[in-house]
């Protein structure tokens, strides 16, 4: 399994609207591509020197090939929507993670 992680620093003045959009629109749209099996949104609790508020959204995907299909078929459109709505209010970077081992408590 892989995790497609998107870390975003959003200006405080835009944060509330962005979080609502992420929860109500963007994350559901990402899942609707059929490429991801789940998503988890977290607020980063470390204050950034540059200000703003930072969030991490982790999208679970079964394999690298499916993630590559997302990049080819869906990424541009979904990123453009974010840029159109929140241009100049955020900085984002993306990371791919490969799950090596997972432990769960019962």
VOPAGU-2260 file (C-alpha; in pm, 1 decimal, decimal comma):
REM VOPAGU-2260
SITE   aa  ch    i         X         Y         Z
SITE  UNK   A    0       0,0       0,0       0,0
SITE  UNK   A    1     105,2     358,4     -64,9
SITE  UNK   A    2      12,8     690,7      88,5
SITE  UNK   A    3     -13,0    1002,7    -122,6
SITE  UNK   A    4      48,1    1280,0     129,9
SITE  UNK   A    5     -34,8    1643,8      55,5
SITE  UNK   A    6      91,7    1893,6     312,5
SITE  UNK   A    7     -59,3    2241,1     281,1
SITE  UNK   A    8      13,4    2564,6     464,4
SITE  UNK   A    9    -289,6    2793,1     435,0
SITE  UNK   A   10    -322,8    3155,9     543,3
SITE  UNK   A   11    -520,1    3194,8     865,8
SITE  UNK   A   12    -768,5    3432,2     697,7
SITE  UNK   A   13    -861,0    3160,5     446,0
SITE  UNK   A   14    -826,7    2855,6     671,1
SITE  UNK   A   15   -1192,3    2807,5     768,7
SITE  UNK   A   16   -1319,0    2826,2     408,8
SITE  UNK   A   17   -1036,6    2599,2     285,4
SITE  UNK   A   18   -1101,3    2332,9     552,7
SITE  UNK   A   19   -1472,0    2329,1     465,7
SITE  UNK   A   20   -1389,4    2297,4      94,7
SITE  UNK   A   21   -1144,1    2015,9     163,6
SITE  UNK   A   22   -1396,6    1820,3     372,6
SITE  UNK   A   23   -1704,7    1885,2     159,5
SITE  UNK   A   24   -1558,9    1896,8    -193,1
SITE  UNK   A   25   -1193,6    1818,4    -257,5
SITE  UNK   A   26   -1146,1    1501,1     -52,2
SITE  UNK   A   27   -1476,0    1352,9    -179,7
SITE  UNK   A   28   -1368,3    1441,9    -536,6
SITE  UNK   A   29   -1033,1    1268,7    -482,6
SITE  UNK   A   30   -1206,4     956,0    -352,9
SITE  UNK   A   31   -1456,0     971,1    -641,0
SITE  UNK   A   32   -1171,0     912,6    -887,0
SITE  UNK   A   33   -1186,0     551,9    -768,3
SITE  UNK   A   34    -811,6     543,4    -718,9
SITE  UNK   A   35    -791,0     596,2    -342,7
SITE  UNK   A   36    -934,6     371,5     -73,4
SITE  UNK   A   37    -941,3     626,2     206,8
SITE  UNK   A   38    -825,9     965,7     328,3
SITE  UNK   A   39    -721,7    1114,7     659,4
SITE  UNK   A   40    -691,3    1489,1     721,9
SITE  UNK   A   41    -476,9    1610,8    1011,4
SITE  UNK   A   42    -381,2    1951,6    1145,3
SITE  UNK   A   43      -7,3    1990,4    1203,4
SITE  UNK   A   44      47,2    2110,4    1559,8
SITE  UNK   A   45     386,2    2272,4    1502,5
SITE  UNK   A   46     384,3    2646,1    1439,2
SITE  UNK   A   47     547,8    2745,0    1112,7
SITE  UNK   A   48     794,3    3033,5    1092,3
SITE  UNK   A   49     616,0    3152,0     779,2
SITE  UNK   A   50     282,7    3173,1     964,6
SITE  UNK   A   51     -41,8    3021,1     850,1
SITE  UNK   A   52    -181,1    2685,5     953,9
SITE  UNK   A   53     -53,4    2354,9     817,0
SITE  UNK   A   54    -255,1    2044,3     734,2
SITE  UNK   A   55    -162,3    1701,0     604,0
SITE  UNK   A   56    -402,4    1492,7     399,9
SITE  UNK   A   57    -305,8    1130,8     347,1
SITE  UNK   A   58    -475,8     938,9      68,3
SITE  UNK   A   59    -434,4     559,7      79,4
SITE  UNK   A   60    -381,4     383,8    -253,1
SITE  UNK   A   61    -329,3      13,5    -316,0
SITE  UNK   A   62     -33,6      32,7    -553,4
SITE  UNK   A   63     206,6     262,5    -736,0
SITE  UNK   A   64      41,5     195,4   -1074,2
SITE  UNK   A   65    -289,8     331,0    -945,2
SITE  UNK   A   66    -117,7     640,5    -809,0
SITE  UNK   A   67      47,8     695,0   -1147,7
SITE  UNK   A   68    -296,8     670,6   -1312,9
SITE  UNK   A   69    -418,5     941,7   -1075,1
SITE  UNK   A   70    -134,1    1170,1   -1184,6
SITE  UNK   A   71    -213,6    1113,5   -1552,6
SITE  UNK   A   72    -593,6    1118,6   -1540,0
SITE  UNK   A   73    -698,6    1340,1   -1249,7
SITE  UNK   A   74    -425,0    1541,8   -1077,2
SITE  UNK   A   75    -413,8    1843,9   -1307,5
SITE  UNK   A   76    -788,0    1908,2   -1295,0
SITE  UNK   A   77    -811,1    1870,9    -917,5
SITE  UNK   A   78    -505,9    2089,4    -853,9
SITE  UNK   A   79    -635,9    2360,2   -1087,8
SITE  UNK   A   80    -957,4    2386,2    -888,4
SITE  UNK   A   81    -761,4    2448,3    -567,4
SITE  UNK   A   82    -547,8    2709,2    -742,1
SITE  UNK   A   83    -854,1    2885,9    -883,5
SITE  UNK   A   84   -1023,5    2908,8    -544,3
SITE  UNK   A   85    -726,4    2976,1    -316,6
SITE  UNK   A   86    -450,4    3121,4    -536,8
SITE  UNK   A   87    -187,5    3304,4    -333,4
SITE  UNK   A   88    -328,5    3176,7      -2,0
SITE  UNK   A   89    -146,9    2846,4      26,5
SITE  UNK   A   90     169,0    2651,0     -35,0
SITE  UNK   A   91     149,3    2273,2     -84,3
SITE  UNK   A   92     395,4    1992,0    -130,9
SITE  UNK   A   93     332,1    1629,5    -206,0
SITE  UNK   A   94     506,0    1317,4     -80,6
SITE  UNK   A   95     467,3     952,6    -175,3
SITE  UNK   A   96     506,6     701,6     106,0
SITE  UNK   A   97     529,3     325,2      82,2
SITE  UNK   A   98     379,8     141,7     377,5
SITE  UNK   A   99     645,8    -106,0     491,7
SITE  UNK   A  100     468,1    -243,5     795,6
SITE  UNK   A  101     152,5    -165,1     985,9
SITE  UNK   A  102      66,4    -248,5    1346,1
SITE  UNK   A  103    -280,6    -212,7    1490,9
SITE  UNK   A  104    -390,0    -235,3    1850,4
SITE  UNK   A  105    -691,5    -446,9    1931,1
